[in-house]
Every structure is written in C-alpha cells, then in structure tokens.
Amino acid sequence: MKVWRVGHRTMVIDGIHIDPYWHRTELPFEHSEALADMSRAHCDDNHPSPHWDPALRRHFTDAHACGFTSEEALYNWFANWTAALDAAGFAVRTYEVGDDATCAGANGQVVFRMGAATALDCQPLNLDPVQLEIPGLSGPNVGT
C-alpha cells in the first residue's frame, strides 16, 4: 500500500522523519507555536487521534506512524495549515508499506509500522489555494 505522510524535510527520530504533532519541541519556537495551534484545531471528529479512532486504536503502538491512504486525504486533513507546515520545514513523504503492516481508519488516516515502510519520494507541500466556484459567479462573462 502506498502511504502519504507529512514529515520534516531533515529531522529524523527513530528512523522516520518527524511529524508535526508529537515533535514540536524539536522545532524553533515560532514554528512550534503555529503547529500547536494546528494541534488544538485538530481535536475534533474530522481529525481523530489514532487512539480515538475505533479502527486504529488497537493497532497503534510506539512502532507505528500515522499517514494517509491518498494525497487527497492528506490535503483534506491539513487544509488551511500547509503554509505553516511548509514554513516549519515539512514536506509530503510517500512510503510503500505491506498491507499486513497498515491499518486504515476514518477520514483517510492510516497507521503503519515504521520498520515495514520503504521511502519512495519527498515533495514540497502544495501551497496553491483551492479555488471554489460560486454558482452564478463563475465563467468567462463574470465581471464584464
């Protein structure tokens, strides 16, 4: 299974690039504070901790990391936070992980055994805002 994850560009702990939730103290203060705001905002049903997600809680141990089943799920999860993540040194990392070492939960979240992950790629976060179309206000003749 291919897994997408937000991981730091350079900082590695226990063989995997740190995530923006648990290792904020490793970052400069200004980045740590921005990510603390993100963590507080992510305490809801759309961002369940692996310990709150019934599908994940019995599979999540210190040997696991969190990721996503798709790039779309990653960006849905981190909507409105990509600029803060980028400024703090994070990127999108992809891994190949055997199905027996993964468990999918709610909202595209997946936990995977870090020792079973093979790094595939690292890309910068997409900072382009999503342009929503408003009915009646979209199209070539709007504003003319």
C-alpha positions as CSV (number, residue, x, y, z in Angstrom):
1,M,0.0,0.0,0.0
2,K,1.2,3.5,-0.8
3,V,1.1,5.8,2.2
4,W,1.3,9.6,2.2
5,R,2.6,11.4,5.3
6,V,3.7,14.9,6.4
7,G,7.2,14.6,7.6
8,H,10.0,17.0,8.3
9,R,12.5,17.7,5.5
10,T,15.6,16.9,7.6
11,M,14.7,15.9,11.2
12,V,14.6,12.2,11.8
13,I,13.7,10.4,15.1
14,D,13.6,6.6,15.4
15,G,14.4,6.2,11.7
16,I,11.4,8.3,10.4
17,H,11.0,12.0,9.6
18,I,9.3,13.7,12.5
19,D,5.6,14.6,12.2
20,P,4.1,18.0,13.1
21,Y,2.1,16.8,16.1
22,W,4.4,15.0,18.6
23,H,7.8,16.5,18.0
24,R,7.1,20.3,18.1
25,T,9.6,20.8,20.8
26,E,12.4,19.9,18.3
27,L,11.4,23.0,16.2
28,P,12.1,26.7,16.6
29,F,9.6,28.4,18.9
30,E,7.6,30.3,16.2
31,H,7.0,27.1,14.2
32,S,6.2,25.1,17.3
33,E,3.6,27.6,18.3
34,A,1.9,27.6,14.9
35,L,1.8,23.8,14.9
36,A,0.4,23.8,18.5
37,D,-2.5,25.9,17.1
38,M,-3.0,23.3,14.4
39,S,-3.0,20.5,17.0
40,R,-5.7,22.3,19.1
41,A,-7.8,22.8,15.9
42,H,-7.4,19.2,15.1
43,C,-9.2,17.9,18.2
44,D,-12.5,17.1,16.5
45,D,-14.4,14.3,14.7
46,N,-12.7,15.2,11.4
47,H,-9.2,14.7,12.9
48,P,-9.4,11.8,15.3
49,S,-6.3,10.8,17.1
50,P,-5.4,7.1,16.3
51,H,-6.3,6.5,20.0
52,W,-9.8,7.8,19.4
53,D,-10.5,6.1,16.1
54,P,-12.0,2.7,16.8
55,A,-10.5,1.2,13.7
56,L,-7.0,2.3,14.7
57,R,-6.6,2.3,18.5
58,R,-5.8,-1.4,18.9
59,H,-3.3,-1.2,16.0
60,F,-1.4,1.9,17.1
61,T,1.8,1.4,19.1
62,D,5.2,3.1,19.5
63,A,6.3,1.2,16.5
64,H,3.7,2.9,14.3
65,A,3.4,6.2,12.5
66,C,0.4,8.0,11.0
67,G,-0.2,8.7,7.4
68,F,-3.0,8.8,4.8
69,T,-4.4,6.5,2.2
70,S,-4.1,9.1,-0.5
71,E,-2.7,12.5,-1.3
72,E,-6.2,13.9,-1.3
73,A,-6.9,12.6,2.2
74,L,-3.6,14.3,3.4
75,Y,-4.6,17.7,2.0
76,N,-8.1,17.4,3.3
77,W,-6.7,16.7,6.8
78,F,-4.2,19.6,6.7
79,A,-6.5,22.1,4.8
80,N,-5.5,25.7,5.8
81,W,-2.3,24.5,7.5
82,T,0.0,23.8,4.5
83,A,1.8,27.2,4.7
84,A,2.5,26.8,8.4
85,L,3.8,23.3,7.8
86,D,6.0,24.4,4.9
87,A,7.4,27.3,6.9
88,A,8.3,24.8,9.7
89,G,10.2,22.6,7.3
90,F,7.6,19.8,6.5
91,A,7.1,18.1,3.2
92,V,4.9,15.3,1.8
93,R,6.6,11.9,2.0
94,T,5.4,8.8,0.4
95,Y,6.1,5.2,1.5
96,E,5.4,1.7,0.3
97,V,4.2,-0.4,3.2
98,G,2.9,-4.0,3.1
99,D,-0.8,-4.4,3.7
100,D,-0.1,-6.5,6.7
101,A,1.7,-3.6,8.3
102,T,-1.0,-1.0,7.8
103,C,-4.5,-0.3,9.2
104,A,-6.9,2.3,7.7
105,G,-9.2,4.4,9.8
106,A,-11.6,7.3,9.4
107,N,-11.1,10.3,7.2
108,G,-8.3,8.7,5.1
109,Q,-6.0,8.2,8.1
110,V,-3.8,5.1,8.2
111,V,-1.3,3.8,10.8
112,F,1.7,1.8,9.6
113,R,4.6,0.0,11.2
114,M,7.6,2.2,10.6
115,G,10.0,-0.7,10.3
116,A,8.0,-2.0,7.3
117,A,8.0,1.3,5.4
118,T,10.2,1.9,2.3
119,A,10.6,5.6,1.4
120,L,9.5,6.4,-2.1
121,D,9.5,10.2,-2.5
122,C,9.6,13.6,-0.9
123,Q,7.8,16.5,-2.4
124,P,7.1,20.1,-1.2
125,L,3.7,20.8,0.2
126,N,1.2,22.1,-2.4
127,L,0.6,25.7,-1.3
128,D,-1.8,26.6,-4.0
129,P,-5.2,27.5,-2.6
130,V,-8.2,25.6,-3.8
131,Q,-10.4,27.9,-6.0
132,L,-14.0,27.2,-5.3
133,E,-16.6,28.0,-7.9
134,I,-19.6,30.0,-6.7
135,P,-22.8,29.3,-8.8
136,G,-23.6,32.4,-10.9
137,L,-20.3,34.0,-10.3
138,S,-18.1,31.7,-12.4
139,G,-17.5,31.7,-16.1
140,P,-16.0,33.8,-18.8
141,N,-18.5,36.7,-18.7
142,V,-18.5,37.4,-14.9
143,G,-17.5,40.9,-14.1
144,T,-17.7,42.2,-17.7
